[in-house]
Amino acid sequence: MKTLRFWFIVMLLFLLSSCLTVEKKKYVFEFTGKNSGKLTITYYNIFSMMDDTANVSESDFQNLIDNYINGSTIESYFPEAKNFKKRLYVEDGKLCGEITMEFNSLEAVRLMQLGKNGPIVMDLNKTIDGETYDSSNGTYGNPDYMNIVYWPSKVKKIEVVTRVSDFNPDNSVSLVELFNKWK
């Protein structure tokens, strides 16, 4: 219960202090052993949403650099993972980010396995950014009552794409210009 309360407070503070969001995320889990491997999360189109009518993109970009790239926010979401690498880049005119990490258990990267030989499962209700399913190389359950993706136990590579926020030029600000000044 204390862990749940801690994550609720962390997420509440994040939501209250930032309008930083992303259009979609791609998770790629590559297994190198029985439940161990490397996770790469790609963030497509990182942007700032207007706070009412105020442009808060500069503070959002600084938050991105201080807390996500140079800080340990990502590490706090995956405390059992290790060897994190982070980078920002521009692709197709959009700011993107990539995080890689190594893991020694499925739980370290928010996966689970149903039984010793059962399927590997990702519960989209437990994603960090309130994500919704877009696509995967697995089987997607019925979102009305089973918002999960699952794969056979012998899978070597898992891919899932989720959607987070839609970029609307009327209330969203690209961070590419700020990134270009920063790099």
C-alpha positions as CSV (number, residue, x, y, z in Angstrom):
1,M,0.0,0.0,0.0
2,K,2.9,2.4,0.8
3,T,4.3,1.8,-2.7
4,L,1.0,2.6,-4.4
5,R,0.7,5.8,-2.3
6,F,4.3,6.8,-3.2
7,W,3.6,6.3,-7.0
8,F,0.3,8.3,-6.7
9,I,2.1,11.2,-5.1
10,V,5.0,11.1,-7.6
11,M,2.5,11.1,-10.5
12,L,0.3,13.8,-9.0
13,L,3.3,16.1,-8.5
14,F,4.4,15.5,-12.0
15,L,1.0,16.2,-13.5
16,L,0.6,19.4,-11.4
17,S,4.1,20.7,-12.3
18,S,4.3,20.0,-16.0
19,C,2.4,20.0,-19.3
20,L,5.1,17.8,-20.8
21,T,3.7,14.9,-22.8
22,V,4.3,12.7,-25.8
23,E,2.3,11.6,-28.7
24,K,3.2,7.9,-28.6
25,K,5.6,5.4,-27.1
26,K,7.1,2.3,-28.5
27,Y,8.4,-0.5,-26.2
28,V,10.8,-3.1,-27.5
29,F,11.8,-5.9,-25.1
30,E,14.6,-8.1,-26.4
31,F,15.2,-11.2,-24.3
32,T,18.8,-12.4,-23.8
33,G,17.9,-15.0,-21.1
34,K,15.0,-16.5,-19.4
35,N,13.2,-13.3,-18.2
36,S,16.2,-11.0,-18.7
37,G,17.2,-8.7,-21.5
38,K,17.1,-5.1,-22.7
39,L,14.1,-2.7,-22.9
40,T,14.1,0.2,-25.3
41,I,11.4,2.8,-25.0
42,T,11.1,5.3,-27.8
43,Y,9.1,8.5,-27.2
44,Y,7.7,10.0,-30.4
45,N,6.9,13.7,-30.5
46,I,7.6,15.0,-27.0
47,F,5.8,18.3,-26.7
48,S,4.4,20.8,-24.3
49,M,0.7,21.5,-23.9
50,M,-0.5,25.0,-23.1
51,D,-1.4,25.7,-19.5
52,D,-4.8,27.4,-20.3
53,T,-3.4,30.0,-22.7
54,A,0.1,30.2,-21.3
55,N,3.1,28.8,-23.2
56,V,5.1,26.8,-20.6
57,S,7.3,25.0,-23.1
58,E,10.5,26.5,-21.7
59,S,9.9,25.2,-18.2
60,D,8.6,21.9,-19.7
61,F,11.8,21.5,-21.7
62,Q,13.9,22.3,-18.7
63,N,11.9,19.7,-16.7
64,L,12.7,17.1,-19.5
65,I,16.4,17.8,-19.3
66,D,16.7,18.1,-15.5
67,N,14.4,15.3,-14.5
68,Y,14.4,12.8,-17.3
69,I,17.6,13.1,-19.2
70,N,20.0,14.2,-16.5
71,G,17.8,13.2,-13.5
72,S,16.5,9.8,-12.3
73,T,12.8,10.1,-13.0
74,I,12.9,7.2,-15.5
75,E,15.0,5.1,-13.1
76,S,12.4,5.6,-10.4
77,Y,9.7,4.1,-12.7
78,F,11.9,1.0,-13.2
79,P,13.8,0.7,-9.9
80,E,14.9,-2.9,-10.5
81,A,16.3,-2.2,-14.0
82,K,20.0,-1.1,-14.6
83,N,22.4,0.4,-17.1
84,F,20.1,3.2,-18.3
85,K,21.1,5.1,-21.4
86,K,19.1,8.2,-22.6
87,R,19.1,10.4,-25.6
88,L,17.1,13.0,-27.4
89,Y,16.9,13.5,-31.1
90,V,14.8,15.1,-33.9
91,E,13.0,12.8,-36.4
92,D,10.7,14.1,-39.0
93,G,10.6,17.5,-37.4
94,K,9.5,16.1,-34.0
95,L,11.5,15.8,-30.7
96,C,12.0,12.1,-29.8
97,G,13.6,10.4,-26.9
98,E,15.0,7.0,-26.4
99,I,15.7,5.2,-23.1
100,T,17.4,1.8,-22.9
101,M,17.8,-0.4,-19.8
102,E,18.7,-3.9,-18.9
103,F,16.6,-6.1,-16.7
104,N,17.0,-9.5,-14.9
105,S,13.3,-10.1,-14.2
106,L,10.0,-9.5,-16.0
107,E,8.7,-7.5,-13.1
108,A,11.6,-5.0,-13.4
109,V,10.1,-3.8,-16.6
110,R,6.4,-4.1,-15.7
111,L,5.8,-7.5,-17.5
112,M,4.5,-10.7,-15.9
113,Q,4.2,-14.3,-16.8
114,L,1.2,-16.4,-16.1
115,G,2.6,-19.6,-14.8
116,K,6.0,-21.2,-15.6
117,N,5.1,-21.8,-19.3
118,G,2.2,-19.4,-19.6
119,P,2.1,-16.3,-21.8
120,I,4.1,-13.1,-21.0
121,V,1.7,-10.2,-20.3
122,M,1.8,-6.4,-20.3
123,D,-1.1,-4.8,-18.5
124,L,-1.8,-1.4,-20.2
125,N,-3.7,-0.3,-17.2
126,K,-0.4,-0.1,-15.4
127,T,1.5,2.1,-17.9
128,I,3.1,5.2,-16.5
129,D,1.5,7.8,-18.8
130,G,-2.1,6.5,-19.0
131,E,-1.4,5.0,-22.4
132,T,-3.8,3.4,-24.8
133,Y,-3.1,0.5,-27.1
134,D,-2.1,1.3,-30.7
135,S,-0.3,-1.9,-32.1
136,S,2.0,-4.8,-31.1
137,N,3.4,-8.1,-32.3
138,G,1.4,-9.8,-29.6
139,T,-2.3,-10.5,-29.0
140,Y,-4.4,-7.7,-27.6
141,G,-7.2,-8.5,-25.2
142,N,-10.6,-6.9,-25.3
143,P,-10.1,-3.3,-24.1
144,D,-13.6,-3.2,-22.5
145,Y,-12.6,-5.6,-19.8
146,M,-9.1,-7.0,-20.5
147,N,-6.7,-4.2,-21.5
148,I,-3.6,-6.5,-21.8
149,V,-1.3,-7.7,-24.5
150,Y,0.2,-11.2,-24.3
151,W,2.8,-13.2,-26.1
152,P,3.9,-16.9,-26.1
153,S,6.4,-17.8,-23.4
154,K,9.2,-18.5,-25.9
155,V,9.1,-15.1,-27.5
156,K,12.5,-13.4,-28.1
157,K,11.3,-9.9,-29.0
158,I,8.2,-8.0,-27.8
159,E,7.0,-4.8,-29.4
160,V,4.1,-2.6,-28.2
161,V,3.1,0.9,-29.4
162,T,0.9,3.0,-27.2
163,R,-0.7,6.4,-27.7
164,V,-0.5,9.1,-25.0
165,S,-1.6,12.5,-26.2
166,D,-2.6,14.0,-29.5
167,F,-0.6,17.0,-30.8
168,N,-2.9,19.9,-31.6
169,P,-1.2,23.0,-32.8
170,D,-3.9,25.2,-31.2
171,N,-2.9,24.1,-27.6
172,S,0.5,22.3,-28.1
173,V,4.0,23.5,-28.5
174,S,6.8,21.6,-30.2
175,L,10.1,21.4,-28.3
176,V,12.3,21.0,-31.3
177,E,13.4,24.6,-31.3
178,L,14.4,24.5,-27.6
179,F,16.2,21.2,-28.2
180,N,18.2,22.7,-31.1
181,K,19.3,25.6,-28.9
182,W,20.2,23.2,-26.0
183,K,22.3,20.7,-27.9
